[in-house]
Amino acid sequence: MDCYDPNQSNLCSESGVSDVVVGSVVLGDTRSYTLPKILYTLKGAELGLPLILVLLTSLYFTWRLAVIVVRQFFSEGKANEQKNLYVQIRGVWYDLAKFNHPGGPVALKLAEGRDATAMFESHHLFIEHKKLYAILNKYKVTNKKQHELQVLDKIKSHYEWEGYESDPFVVEMKTMVNEHFQKIADEKGITIQEASKASTQRWAMVLTMMVAFFATLPWFFAGSWWSLIVTPQLAWVVTANYWHDCLHFSMSTNWKINAALPYLFPWLSSPWTWYHQHVIGHHAYTNVARMDPDLAHAPQLMREHDSIRWKPSHRYQHTLTQLSLVWSVAVGLGLGLLSDIKANTRFSYNNSVPVQKLDPGRLLMHVLGRVFYVYSLFVWPFYVFPTWKAIVWAFFPIASFSWSFMLSSQVNHLTDNTSHASSPNFLKHQVLTSQDFGNNHWFARWFSGGLNTQIEHHLFPTVNHCHIPDLQPKVKAICEKHGVQYNEVETYSQAFKNHLAHTKKMGIRPFSDDH
């Protein structure tokens, strides 16, 4: 029979093993408990200050890990020690190994060995071309070396760059965005680059949502059913509102902040593979066959572009069953694991973006990050809950997260008006292949993290999303003036309907009677 010892605050059993008591909760023999199991037994609400301290400590060590990653693998010293770092811009090779780029070594490494013209143009909106090339020419390689080097990208660039900077549409768009932020910079006494990054209000909103997310974790670990919905959706809106901007260098002018912060919420994708998929591939070559990896995420099940060979399975891609399956596993199984594994073993992201081999130390850190990803999503519930509940906790949260991501991203580019649109002019191409939705609705802006203003984001990727609503009417007016089609719908539901209609159309076998 158990006895209670008030001096030792535990229960004494006949076996002589002490059971720990916290408040009014009996944990039992703690030798058989893991931290998640203790959290579950305590039922969240009774944890109080001790658990908050544990969570804050965990957050601190996660942040320290991110800082270590940045310092060890993305430090200025590491970049400057590199003997050569060749980048091609407009057909000319430059060796930028000794260039101290304001975007840090991360930006330079993304461009290494590639035709980086599209990235270069979209990331240098606030600097005159003459000044840019005056800097670049200092690092131009010899004529002999020019002929020896080859780009990783084997497909010829989609764009025509001759006379690009003098095109009236390009000139007016760049003038508008420079004047817009120069006014803000003058009023605040800051640089134009600082004016285009996250405002104080944006930082406050992101930090508030982060606190809200971490505050729900005790109940999530304890198995409270309401947290099954709330916690993953908070994770999504936090990710949407800061993670995406960080990886576009638009959260801060400090490259280390942009590089480190995404490691706090690594559930959408590894930051390293996201750079390849999203920045190098998708943004530079939106909806361009065999260059935009987003066209080929699940070709066995989905066909959203003519470049994907039709399969019988595509006939049902618009149905609730198949669409639900794809959208449910798109993040947890797709972006987070399979795409990542294939990219780092085949050295190509979806056969569209070449991926350079990581050095052993960096690869080890990457693998450990993915192991943490798998444990934090799929493994820990089975140490805590009964099997049936563990299955729910392991798969429903990331599935709902995945649905929110897909609903906010797929509707932006995969429609009848945008999927096969094209232009040899880089800025016009960004407009034609994108669609805005819910521009007048705060919920669409907040829940999508600004992904609803996709046209403006593709035109100005280094501008934080908090500034996009002010730019949107100006962009639309310039497009109308120059006869560039501006794709826009009013609501989430209308955007989804347009996407679903396109998905159904692309599922029809080419040259069949129904096509």
C-alpha positions in Angstrom: 0.0 0.0 0.0 1.3 3.5 -0.9 2.2 6.0 1.7 2.8 9.7 1.5 5.9 11.3 3.0 5.3 15.1 3.5 9.0 15.8 4.1 10.1 14.3 0.7 6.9 15.3 -1.3 6.7 11.9 -2.9 4.8 8.6 -2.7 6.4 5.6 -1.1 5.4 2.2 -2.6 6.0 -1.3 -1.3 8.6 -1.8 -4.0 10.7 1.1 -2.5 10.5 3.1 -5.7 9.5 6.8 -5.1 6.8 8.3 -7.3 7.2 12.1 -8.0 4.4 14.5 -7.1 4.1 17.8 -8.8 1.3 19.9 -7.3 -1.6 17.4 -7.2 -0.4 15.3 -10.0 1.3 11.9 -9.4 3.9 11.1 -12.2 4.8 7.7 -10.9 8.2 6.1 -11.4 10.1 8.8 -13.4 12.6 6.3 -14.6 10.1 5.3 -17.3 9.3 8.8 -18.3 10.5 11.0 -21.2 9.9 14.7 -21.1 7.0 14.6 -23.5 5.4 11.9 -21.4 5.8 14.0 -18.3 4.2 16.9 -20.1 1.3 14.7 -21.1 0.8 13.4 -17.5 0.7 16.9 -16.2 -2.1 17.8 -18.6 -0.5 21.1 -19.6 -2.4 23.6 -17.5 -0.8 22.4 -14.3 2.7 22.9 -15.5 2.9 26.7 -14.8 6.2 28.6 -14.6 8.5 25.5 -14.6 7.3 24.4 -18.1 7.5 28.0 -19.4 11.1 28.1 -18.3 11.8 24.8 -20.0 10.3 26.0 -23.2 12.2 29.3 -23.1 15.4 27.4 -22.4 14.7 25.1 -25.4 14.1 28.2 -27.5 17.3 29.7 -26.3 19.3 26.6 -27.2 17.6 26.4 -30.6 18.6 30.0 -31.3 22.2 29.3 -30.2 22.3 26.3 -32.6 21.1 28.6 -35.4 23.8 31.1 -34.5 26.5 28.4 -34.5 25.3 27.2 -38.0 25.5 30.7 -39.3 28.9 31.4 -37.8 30.4 28.1 -38.8 29.1 27.6 -42.3 28.1 31.1 -43.4 30.6 33.3 -41.8 32.4 36.1 -43.6 35.7 34.4 -42.8 34.6 31.2 -44.5 33.6 33.0 -47.6 36.8 35.1 -47.8 38.9 31.9 -47.4 37.3 30.4 -50.5 39.8 30.6 -53.3 37.3 31.2 -56.1 33.6 31.9 -56.3 32.5 32.2 -59.9 29.2 33.8 -60.9 27.9 34.5 -64.3 25.8 37.6 -65.0 24.6 38.4 -68.5 27.0 36.0 -70.0 30.1 37.4 -68.2 31.9 35.6 -65.4 33.0 37.2 -62.2 35.0 35.9 -59.3 33.3 37.2 -56.1 35.3 35.2 -53.5 36.8 38.3 -52.1 33.7 40.5 -52.4 32.1 41.4 -49.0 28.5 41.2 -50.2 25.9 43.1 -48.0 23.6 40.0 -48.3 26.4 38.0 -46.7 28.0 34.8 -48.0 24.6 33.1 -48.3 23.6 35.3 -51.2 26.9 34.6 -53.0 26.8 30.9 -52.4 23.3 30.7 -54.0 24.7 32.3 -57.2 28.0 30.2 -57.3 28.5 28.5 -60.7 25.2 29.6 -62.1 23.8 32.1 -64.6 22.6 34.3 -61.8 21.3 37.2 -64.0 17.6 36.8 -62.9 18.5 36.7 -59.2 20.9 39.6 -59.7 18.3 41.8 -61.3 15.5 41.0 -58.8 17.7 41.6 -55.8 19.3 44.9 -56.7 16.3 47.2 -57.3 17.6 50.1 -55.3 21.1 50.5 -56.9 21.7 52.0 -60.3 23.0 49.7 -63.0 26.1 51.8 -63.7 27.1 51.6 -60.0 26.4 47.8 -59.9 28.6 47.1 -62.9 31.3 49.4 -61.7 31.5 47.1 -58.7 31.2 43.9 -60.7 33.9 44.9 -63.2 36.5 44.9 -60.4 36.0 41.1 -60.1 35.7 40.2 -63.8 37.8 37.2 -64.7 40.3 37.0 -67.6 39.2 36.3 -71.2 40.9 32.9 -71.1 38.9 32.0 -67.9 35.7 33.3 -69.4 35.9 30.5 -72.1 36.9 27.8 -69.6 34.0 28.2 -67.1 30.6 26.5 -67.6 27.4 27.1 -65.8 25.6 24.5 -63.7 22.4 25.3 -65.5 22.4 23.5 -68.8 19.2 25.2 -70.2 19.6 28.5 -71.9 18.2 31.5 -70.0 14.5 32.2 -70.7 15.0 36.0 -70.8 16.4 38.6 -73.1 18.6 41.1 -71.3 19.7 43.3 -74.1 18.1 46.7 -73.5 16.2 45.4 -70.4 17.1 48.3 -68.1 15.8 50.8 -70.7 12.5 49.2 -71.3 9.7 51.7 -70.4 7.8 49.3 -68.2 11.0 48.3 -66.3 12.1 52.0 -65.9 8.7 53.1 -64.6 8.4 50.2 -62.2 11.9 50.7 -60.7 11.4 54.4 -60.5 8.1 54.0 -58.6 9.5 51.6 -56.0 12.6 53.7 -55.5 10.6 56.9 -55.0 8.3 55.1 -52.7 11.0 53.9 -50.3 13.2 57.0 -50.7 10.4 59.0 -49.2 10.1 56.7 -46.2 13.9 56.7 -45.8 14.1 60.5 -45.8 11.3 60.8 -43.3 12.9 58.3 -40.9 16.5 59.2 -41.5 17.5 55.7 -42.7 18.8 54.1 -45.8 16.4 53.1 -48.6 17.3 49.4 -48.0 16.4 49.7 -44.3 13.1 51.4 -45.3 12.1 48.3 -47.4 12.6 45.8 -44.6 10.2 44.8 -41.8 8.8 47.7 -39.8 8.6 47.8 -36.1 5.0 46.9 -36.2 5.8 43.9 -38.4 8.4 42.6 -35.9 5.9 43.1 -33.0 3.3 41.1 -34.8 5.7 38.3 -35.6 7.0 38.1 -32.1 3.5 38.2 -30.6 2.5 35.2 -32.8 5.6 33.3 -31.9 4.8 33.8 -28.2 1.2 32.6 -28.9 2.6 29.5 -30.6 5.0 28.6 -27.8 2.3 29.3 -25.3 0.1 26.5 -26.8 2.8 23.9 -26.7 2.1 22.6 -23.1 -1.5 21.8 -24.1 -0.3 20.3 -27.4 2.2 18.0 -25.6 -0.5 17.2 -23.1 -2.9 16.1 -25.8 -5.6 18.7 -25.6 -7.8 18.4 -28.6 -8.2 22.2 -29.2 -4.4 22.5 -29.6 -4.6 19.9 -32.5 -6.1 22.7 -34.6 -4.7 25.9 -33.0 -1.0 25.0 -32.6 -0.2 23.9 -36.2 -2.2 26.9 -37.6 -0.2 29.3 -35.4 3.0 27.6 -36.7 1.8 28.2 -40.2 0.9 32.0 -39.8 4.3 32.5 -38.0 6.1 30.8 -40.8 4.2 32.6 -43.5 4.7 36.0 -41.9 8.5 35.9 -41.2 10.2 32.7 -42.4 9.5 33.3 -46.1 10.6 36.9 -45.9 13.8 36.0 -44.1 14.8 33.7 -46.9 14.2 36.5 -49.4 16.6 38.7 -47.3 13.6 41.1 -46.6 13.2 40.8 -42.9 16.3 42.7 -42.0 19.3 44.4 -43.5 21.5 42.2 -41.3 22.1 39.0 -43.3 22.8 37.0 -40.1 19.3 37.6 -38.8 17.8 36.6 -42.1 19.9 33.4 -42.2 19.5 32.3 -38.5 15.8 33.0 -37.8 14.3 30.4 -40.2 15.9 27.6 -38.1 13.5 28.4 -35.3 10.6 27.2 -37.4 12.0 24.5 -39.8 8.7 22.7 -40.5 8.0 23.9 -44.0 11.3 23.0 -45.4 15.0 23.0 -44.7 16.1 26.6 -45.3 19.0 25.4 -47.5 16.8 23.4 -49.8 14.2 26.2 -49.8 16.8 28.6 -51.2 17.3 26.2 -54.1 13.6 25.5 -54.8 12.2 28.9 -54.2 14.8 31.6 -54.7 17.1 30.1 -57.3 14.4 28.2 -59.2 10.8 29.4 -58.7 11.4 33.1 -58.4 13.9 33.4 -61.1 12.0 31.2 -63.6 8.4 31.2 -62.6 6.4 28.6 -64.6 9.3 28.0 -67.0 9.5 24.4 -68.0 12.4 22.4 -66.5 13.6 25.5 -64.7 10.9 26.1 -62.1 10.9 23.1 -59.7 7.4 23.9 -58.4 6.0 22.5 -61.7 7.3 19.0 -60.9 6.8 18.3 -57.2 4.5 15.2 -57.6 4.4 14.4 -61.4 3.1 10.9 -60.7 -0.1 12.4 -59.2 -0.3 16.0 -60.4 0.0 17.7 -63.7 -0.4 21.5 -63.7 1.8 22.4 -66.7 2.2 21.1 -70.3 5.8 20.2 -69.5 4.6 17.3 -67.3 3.9 14.2 -69.3 0.3 13.1 -68.9 -0.4 9.9 -66.9 -3.7 8.1 -66.2 -3.5 9.1 -62.6 -3.8 12.7 -63.6 -7.4 12.1 -64.7 -8.5 12.2 -61.1 -6.2 14.9 -59.8 -9.1 17.4 -59.3 -11.1 15.0 -57.2 -11.4 15.5 -53.4 -9.7 12.2 -52.7 -6.5 12.8 -54.8 -6.3 16.5 -54.1 -6.6 15.9 -50.3 -3.9 13.2 -50.4 -1.5 15.4 -52.3 -2.2 18.6 -50.2 -2.0 16.6 -46.9 1.5 15.2 -47.6 3.0 18.0 -49.7 4.9 19.5 -46.7 5.5 16.7 -44.2 6.5 14.1 -46.7 7.2 16.1 -49.8 9.1 19.4 -49.1 10.4 18.3 -45.7 11.7 14.8 -46.7 11.5 13.4 -50.2 12.4 16.5 -52.1 15.2 17.2 -49.6 16.7 13.7 -49.8 16.6 13.6 -53.6 18.2 17.1 -53.9 21.1 16.1 -51.7 21.6 12.6 -53.3 20.9 13.4 -57.0 22.3 17.0 -56.7 19.3 18.4 -58.5 16.0 19.8 -57.1 13.1 18.2 -59.1 15.4 17.9 -62.1 15.2 21.7 -62.4 17.8 23.3 -60.1 21.3 22.0 -59.8 22.4 21.5 -56.2 26.1 21.6 -55.3 27.4 19.0 -52.9 27.6 20.0 -49.3 30.9 19.6 -47.5 30.9 16.9 -44.8 30.4 19.2 -41.8 27.6 21.2 -43.4 25.9 17.9 -44.6 26.1 16.5 -41.0 24.3 19.7 -39.6 21.8 19.4 -42.4 21.0 15.7 -41.6 20.8 16.4 -37.9 18.3 19.2 -38.7 16.1 16.8 -40.7 16.4 14.2 -37.9 15.0 16.8 -35.5 12.3 17.6 -38.0 11.2 13.9 -38.2 11.3 13.5 -34.4 9.4 16.8 -33.7 6.6 15.8 -36.1 6.2 12.0 -36.3 8.1 10.3 -33.5 7.5 11.9 -30.1 3.7 11.2 -30.0 4.3 7.4 -29.9 6.3 7.8 -26.6 3.4 9.7 -25.1 0.0 8.7 -26.3 -1.9 5.5 -27.0 -1.2 4.3 -30.5 -4.5 5.6 -32.0 -4.0 9.1 -30.6 -0.3 9.1 -31.4 -1.2 8.5 -35.1 -3.6 11.5 -35.0 -1.0 13.7 -33.3 1.8 12.6 -35.7 0.0 13.2 -38.9 -2.9 15.6 -38.5 -1.0 18.7 -37.4 1.5 18.7 -40.3 -1.3 17.8 -42.7 -3.3 20.9 -41.6 -0.2 23.0 -41.8 0.4 21.6 -45.3 -3.2 22.5 -46.4 -2.7 26.1 -45.3 0.6 26.3 -47.2 -0.9 24.8 -50.4 -4.0 27.0 -50.2 -1.9 30.1 -49.9 0.7 29.1 -52.6 -0.8 26.9 -55.4 -3.6 29.4 -56.2 -1.0 32.1 -57.1 0.6 30.6 -60.2 -1.3 27.5 -61.3 -4.4 28.9 -63.1 -5.5 29.1 -66.7 -4.3 32.7 -66.9 -0.9 32.2 -65.3 0.4 28.7 -65.8 1.6 29.0 -69.4 1.9 32.8 -69.6 5.4 34.0 -70.6 7.5 37.0 -71.6 11.1 37.4 -72.5 11.1 40.6 -70.3 11.9 39.5 -66.7 9.6 41.9 -64.9 6.7 41.4 -67.2 7.1 37.7 -66.9 6.8 38.0 -63.1 3.5 39.8 -63.5 2.0 37.6 -66.2 2.7 34.3 -64.3 1.3 35.5 -60.9 -2.1 36.1 -59.5 -3.2 38.3 -56.5 -6.2 37.5 -54.3 -7.9 39.2 -51.4 -6.0 42.5 -51.8 -8.7 44.3 -49.8 -9.1 41.7 -47.1 -6.9 41.8 -43.9 -7.4 38.1 -43.3 -6.0 37.1 -46.6 -2.9 39.2 -46.0 -2.4 37.9 -42.5 -3.2 34.2 -43.0 -1.1 34.0 -46.2 1.7 36.1 -44.8 1.4 38.4 -47.8 1.4 35.5 -50.4 -1.9 36.9 -51.6 0.0 39.8 -53.2 2.1 37.5 -55.4 2.6 39.9 -58.3 4.2 42.6 -56.2 6.2 40.0 -54.2 7.7 38.6 -57.4 8.5 42.0 -58.7 10.2 43.1 -55.4 11.2 40.0 -53.5 13.6 41.8 -51.2 10.8 44.1 -50.0 9.1 43.0 -46.8 5.5 42.0 -47.2 4.3 44.7 -44.7 5.0 47.3 -47.4 3.3 45.5 -50.3 -0.3 46.8 -49.7 1.0 50.4 -50.3 2.7 49.3 -53.5 -0.1 47.2 -54.9 -2.3 50.0 -56.5 0.8 51.6 -57.9 1.9 48.4 -59.6 -1.6 47.7 -60.9 -1.7 51.2 -62.5 1.7 50.8 -64.2 0.6 47.4 -65.6 -2.6 48.9 -67.0 -0.7 51.8 -68.5 1.7 49.4 -70.3 -0.8 46.8 -71.3 0.6 44.1 -69.1 -2.2 41.7 -67.8 -2.7 42.0 -64.1 -4.3 38.9 -62.7 -6.4 39.4 -59.6 -9.4 37.8 -57.8 -11.3 39.0 -54.8 -11.2 36.1 -52.3 -9.5 32.9 -51.2 -12.5 30.9 -52.4 -12.4 32.4 -55.9 -8.7 31.8 -56.2 -9.2 28.2 -55.1 -12.0 27.7 -57.7 -9.7 29.1 -60.4 -6.9 26.8 -59.4 -9.3 23.7 -59.2 -10.7 24.5 -62.7 -7.2 24.6 -64.1 -6.2 21.4 -62.3 -9.2 19.6 -63.7 -8.4 20.9 -67.2 -4.8 19.8 -67.0 -5.9 16.3 -65.9 -7.6 15.7 -69.3 -5.5 13.6 -71.6 -4.0 15.8 -74.4 -5.5 15.3 -77.9 -8.4 13.3 -76.4 -12.1 14.0 -77.2 -12.5 15.9 -74.0 -9.4 18.0 -74.4 
